[in-house]
């Protein structure tokens, strides 16, 4: 069974760069790719592949702020840190839930 | 400034998100942007491209950024590239280690793009000045050609390259005939004009040829990937051009030069940079003995062209 995430799309998170012409196009791409990105995290967690999940969190941590989603960077850092500290699966899952919750709510406008 | 002359920036980062972001964010900067998505790819690109600045991630799976910078600094071809670490591994220890290994700056991820651009511009400015200084130290003030120290260094490098890729390499040595007498008769200021004019002709060849002032009135030209017969043609052109120069200050005066040419095939076996110089010098000596204003090539027995 894949993990079930609470669905919360009521409060969308709009990129702080949504009107920045320099990167508007890639912000749209970033948002469009988010379902696939969430799926990748989901699969890594299901397989118990902590290394891949850590890499996933690490990339979001480094990149999300640049796309106008600083709030994701913060939670992704928590997730990466939980994996690095070899926390329990429950704690990692909780951290993952928080990142995914934010990722599901991203919007480019 | 055309595209080719723009400073080169290489980004080494395993995150496609970062590459995409930087491509967009730096699209209006006057730079050529290149991307490597792994450390090993980055090291190869650094050798090929010789970028001015590298933005280097620390946390990468194949080799981390510290290992990458250590390898860059250990390689003479890449050691002068300015490296800026851009990393989410923001502990003070990492910054200190990065700077101690030779990085010029450290930018924390997530970065403020305005700050990144400013730091990048600053690194490019400094790099430009450093390279200008280094180049100035290797240029002969009077002739504007490369100086002896650069010649020695470059001949060694080109020789190693020719051995590695089994490509021909040719060396020309040239000496202005009767230069001392010209100086004595017409003065040193005119002697300087003669040197400048000769240097001007020697530097008019292909972009890949490396014309240097070897010392006094002697000059050397390194011709990478050039066969002896190609080099002889070029040399004959230089000889004829110089002999045809008219000197408005002294009407009717003709000044000539003698040339010795040698390639890695014909120099003494086994060829070395030193034997190449000795052989070309011997050929030039024969050109002098055979009446000056001549081109001679070195073989096991020197023959006239």
Interface residues (C-beta under 8 A of the other chain):
Chain A: X22 X23 X25 X26 X29 X30 X55 X58 X59 X60 X61 X62 X63 X64 X65 X66 X67 X70 X73 X77
Chain B: X15 X17 X18 X20 X21 X24 X25 X27 X28 X57 X59 X61 X88 X109 X110 X111 X113
